[in-house]
Amino acid sequence: MASFSVVILTAAPAGQAAEAGGAFVKIDGREALLRSVELFLNREPIKQIQVVVGPEEMEEAKRKYGPHLSFSGVKLTTGGPRWADQVAAAAQKISADVSHVIVHDGARPVVAFSDMDALLEAAESEDAVVLTSPVRSELIQVDDAGNPLHHWRADEFVQLLTPQAYSKAKFAAMAAQKDGAPPVQAKLLKGSPLNIRLRGAGDASLAKAMLGLLPKPKIKAASNPFDEAQW
């Protein structure tokens, strides 16, 4: 059975505008980063969780999130400023006891439990598995001045999401390249289009609405009244 180390990054992914602070936006009073961490807690195959923050954010992160993360067994690591730099920093601290590594964007707290289940299952037999969602409108390629170069049909593309799962060897190779790009040869899993990336405080209300739309996991019924009373 596969076992996983989780790396949660706070930098913007390669090729995306580096808006500051998406992972630190508060949604209904709680940071997206903490909500992202909670996606991976209490899952038996997950043995290690790291949160990677920029060097300039480390002291504040320790003060604000250190006790909460430590209580949950989550480690803070520093790296940056790029996504690739944070991947490389985390790679140095991956546990020797895991077989796979999950990379997740801390600014993506809206992940369906069913997508997570599907990712973990697919990783058992694949070296690289990434979540995607459909592109719903035509794309226009532009030059540096914003002039149109080419029109692309929506069905020629999918959006790349996180979390993404890699064998430990595949993750190590990706970290060594230091370009932040996931491998082209990867298993694509269709994920929920609710999985949005927060770019700033203006996205907080949208993320809150998306969280409310996520399907709820089925809760096992208590076998007797005493089981329910324990909670």
C-alpha positions in Angstrom: 0.0 0.0 0.0 1.3 3.4 -0.9 2.2 5.9 1.8 2.4 9.6 1.3 4.3 12.7 2.3 2.4 15.9 1.6 4.0 19.2 0.6 1.8 22.3 0.8 3.3 25.3 -1.0 2.5 29.0 -0.5 4.2 30.4 -3.6 2.3 30.9 -6.9 2.7 27.9 -9.3 5.0 28.3 -12.3 3.4 30.3 -15.2 0.8 32.0 -12.9 0.9 35.6 -11.8 2.6 35.7 -8.4 -0.2 37.4 -6.5 0.9 37.6 -2.9 -0.9 36.0 -0.1 -3.5 33.7 -1.7 -2.7 30.9 0.9 -3.1 33.4 3.7 -6.5 34.8 2.7 -9.1 34.3 5.4 -12.3 32.4 4.5 -14.9 32.9 7.1 -12.2 33.7 9.7 -9.8 30.9 8.9 -6.8 31.0 6.5 -7.0 29.1 3.3 -3.6 27.5 4.2 -5.0 26.0 7.4 -8.1 24.7 5.5 -5.7 23.2 2.9 -3.7 21.4 5.7 -6.9 19.9 7.1 -7.7 18.2 3.8 -4.9 15.8 4.6 -5.3 15.2 8.3 -6.6 11.9 9.6 -6.0 10.0 6.4 -4.2 6.7 7.2 -1.9 6.6 4.1 -0.6 10.1 4.8 2.5 9.9 7.1 4.0 13.4 6.8 2.9 16.9 6.1 5.1 19.9 5.4 4.0 23.5 4.8 6.6 25.6 2.9 6.6 29.4 3.4 8.9 32.1 2.1 11.9 33.2 4.1 10.3 36.6 4.8 7.1 34.9 6.1 8.7 32.3 8.3 8.7 34.2 11.6 5.1 35.3 11.3 4.1 31.8 10.2 5.7 30.3 13.3 3.9 32.8 15.5 0.5 32.6 13.9 0.3 28.9 12.8 3.2 27.2 14.6 1.2 25.9 17.6 -1.8 24.8 15.5 0.4 23.0 13.0 2.6 21.4 15.6 -0.4 20.0 17.4 -1.4 18.3 14.2 2.1 17.0 13.5 2.7 19.4 10.6 6.2 20.8 10.0 7.0 24.3 8.8 9.7 24.6 6.2 11.2 27.7 4.5 11.8 28.0 0.8 11.2 30.4 -2.1 10.5 32.7 -3.6 9.4 30.5 -6.5 7.2 27.5 -6.5 10.1 25.4 -7.8 12.3 26.7 -4.9 9.7 25.6 -2.4 9.5 22.1 -4.1 13.3 21.8 -3.8 13.3 22.9 -0.2 10.6 20.3 0.7 12.4 17.6 -1.2 15.3 17.7 1.3 13.0 16.7 4.1 10.8 14.0 2.7 10.5 11.0 5.0 12.5 7.9 4.0 9.4 5.8 5.0 7.0 7.0 2.3 6.6 5.8 -1.3 4.8 8.9 -2.8 4.7 12.7 -2.4 1.6 14.8 -2.8 2.1 18.5 -3.9 -0.7 20.9 -3.0 -1.2 24.6 -3.5 -2.0 26.2 -0.1 -4.2 28.7 -1.9 -6.6 25.8 -3.0 -8.7 24.9 0.0 -11.7 23.8 -2.0 -11.0 20.2 -2.8 -13.7 17.5 -2.9 -13.1 14.5 -0.6 -14.0 12.3 -3.6 -11.2 13.9 -5.7 -8.7 13.2 -2.8 -9.9 9.6 -2.6 -9.5 9.1 -6.4 -6.0 10.7 -6.3 -4.7 8.4 -3.6 -6.2 5.3 -5.3 -4.7 6.2 -8.7 -1.3 6.9 -7.2 -1.0 3.2 -6.2 -0.4 2.3 -9.8 0.9 5.5 -11.4 4.2 7.5 -11.1 2.4 10.8 -11.6 -1.3 11.7 -11.1 -2.7 15.2 -11.5 -6.2 16.6 -11.0 -7.7 18.6 -13.8 -10.9 20.5 -14.6 -12.4 21.4 -18.0 -11.8 24.7 -19.7 -15.2 26.1 -20.3 -14.6 28.9 -22.9 -12.3 29.6 -25.9 -8.8 30.6 -25.1 -6.8 33.4 -26.9 -3.1 33.3 -26.9 -1.6 36.9 -26.7 1.8 38.4 -27.1 3.7 40.5 -24.5 1.7 43.6 -25.5 -1.7 41.8 -25.1 -2.3 41.4 -28.8 -4.1 38.2 -30.0 -2.0 35.6 -31.7 -4.1 32.5 -31.8 -7.5 31.2 -30.8 -7.8 27.8 -29.2 -10.9 25.7 -28.7 -11.8 25.0 -25.1 -11.9 21.2 -25.7 -8.2 21.2 -26.6 -7.2 22.1 -23.0 -7.8 21.2 -19.4 -7.0 23.3 -16.3 -4.2 21.9 -14.1 -5.2 21.6 -10.4 -3.7 20.4 -7.2 -3.3 18.2 -5.3 -0.9 16.2 -7.5 0.6 12.8 -6.5 4.1 11.5 -7.5 6.2 8.5 -6.8 9.1 9.5 -4.6 11.6 9.1 -7.5 9.4 11.2 -9.8 9.1 13.9 -7.2 12.8 14.0 -6.6 13.5 14.3 -10.4 11.0 17.2 -10.6 12.6 18.9 -7.6 16.0 18.6 -9.2 14.9 20.3 -12.4 13.9 23.4 -10.5 11.4 24.6 -13.1 8.3 23.9 -11.1 6.6 22.1 -14.1 4.8 18.8 -13.5 5.8 15.9 -15.8 4.0 15.7 -19.2 3.6 12.0 -18.8 1.0 12.0 -16.0 -2.3 10.3 -15.4 -5.0 13.0 -15.6 -8.0 12.7 -13.2 -11.1 14.8 -13.7 -11.6 16.9 -10.6 -14.2 19.3 -9.4 -14.4 22.7 -11.1 -15.1 24.1 -7.6 -11.3 23.7 -6.9 -10.4 27.4 -7.4 -7.1 29.1 -6.6 -7.4 32.1 -4.3 -5.4 35.1 -5.7 -6.3 37.6 -3.0 -8.8 38.7 -0.4 -11.3 39.5 -3.1 -11.7 35.7 -3.7 -12.7 34.9 -0.1 -16.4 35.1 -0.6 -16.3 33.0 -3.7 -14.2 30.3 -1.9 -16.7 30.3 0.9 -19.5 29.7 -1.5 -17.6 27.0 -3.2 -16.9 25.2 0.1 -20.6 25.2 0.7 -21.2 23.5 -2.6 -18.8 20.6 -2.1 -20.3 17.2 -1.7 -20.3 16.0 1.9 -18.6 12.7 2.8 -21.0 10.0 4.0 -20.8 9.7 7.8 -20.9 6.2 9.2 -23.9 5.7 11.4 -23.2 5.1 15.1 -23.6 1.4 15.9 -25.0 2.3 19.3 -26.0 5.5 21.3 -22.7 5.4 23.2 -20.6 5.8 20.0 -22.4 9.0 19.2 -22.2 10.3 22.7 -18.4 10.1 22.6 -18.4 13.2 20.3 
